[in-house]
Amino acid sequence: MVEYTTQMNAARQGLITPQMQAAAAHEGIVPEELRRQLAEGRAALPANKGHKCLKPYAVGRRLKTKINVNLGTSRDCLDLDVELAKVQSAVQMGAEAIMDLSTFGDTRSFRRRLAAECPAMLGTVPIYDALVYYNKPLAEISAQEWLAVFRMHAEDGVDFMTIHCGMNRQTAARFQRNPRLLNIVSRGGSLMFAWMKATGQENPFYEYFDEILAICQEYDVTLSLGDACRPGCLADAGDAAQIEELITLGELTERAWAQDVQVMIEGPGHMQLDQIAANMQLEQTLCHDAPFYVLGPLVTDVAPGYDHITAAIGGAVAAAAGAAFLCYVTPAEHLRLPDVDDVREGIVAARIAAHAADLAKGIPGARDWDDAMARARHQLDWEEQFRLAIDPEKPRRYRASSRPDCDEACTMCGKMCAVRNMNKALKGETVDIMED
């Protein structure tokens, strides 16, 4: 039996793993096609060897667009039952990944429970957890302690981890020479910038990148190379710091691939609509077409309370232009920790964006869903329409709240319903608009 270390290593040996079989079936493609994309690094299949209940998914721009849901405890909102309810809701609604961003409480127990129970891909940002784990001032955490927490997350079964390794001392210096309107808005990026400034040391995730790769090989962890310098407002999009970091991430991608470690690249935050497609193409060039994982992008800064919509607009454009993985944004973005309802709205918006992009990309089978909905509408089959909906509960609730006299139609048109009347006219039946 041929042994392998990571999914990429197996793919490069010509092996098709059980995870590849399952992920290819979800995509509706032959496993060999997925194996080839994994071998080239154009797709990633995050699958930690310790995550036994994982339902495998592959991420790549030639595949179905996947979505990620962020959640986790904080000092102000420390209710594990609420966070677990969010996880369950997210999985039921079709989220392929859960990212635990917990910053307070018994984070390891929560993380291990997720790895034991959650079938979605599991992601974390170890830099957050280091502050909880060591419970000491930021500047007193050593480089090796940062790496030790990374290893701990790998041991706990995390499939992909975000590390802000692209912002080294050189990038940080360039950032300081080119002031921004909103500075660094990445939480992990700001913490690493502060640590580097306080200690005078190089970013340990950059300096000891080879040690990180060795851990990834051991557990088959996929690296999500974080965008510490992502723009947090339209004015900062595409500046020198963002592009320099992207160049560094491309260099680190090649180093990771040389060790058969899978990579995803994280991308912008806030960006004007007309800049998104060019930014996706730039990433493909600088980062060698590694899967691109974007937050939004949010296409305007003036919609607090509605940023799930601004992100869905940007996400659809980004994924149609090459992004592979969308991080959902909820209505609570910039305002508070999202509750269960916020999570639901964020997931629906992200799934709409992902599906719209899959239609534009010509993903096999994507249009079948829409065509089935069109047939159900043609037939005025309301139950089938609810079944096919991204969120069946809301349309069912809307119809129940406003019942028409004419049961075939809805209260918007009643007997003037175009679909109803065309069906009758084409059958040679009387179109009875005014009759009771």
Order of alpha helices (4+ residues) and beta strands (2+ residues): alpha-alpha-alpha-beta-beta-beta-alpha-beta-alpha-beta-alpha-alpha-beta-alpha-alpha-alpha-alpha-beta-alpha-beta-alpha-beta-alpha-beta-alpha-alpha-alpha-alpha-alpha
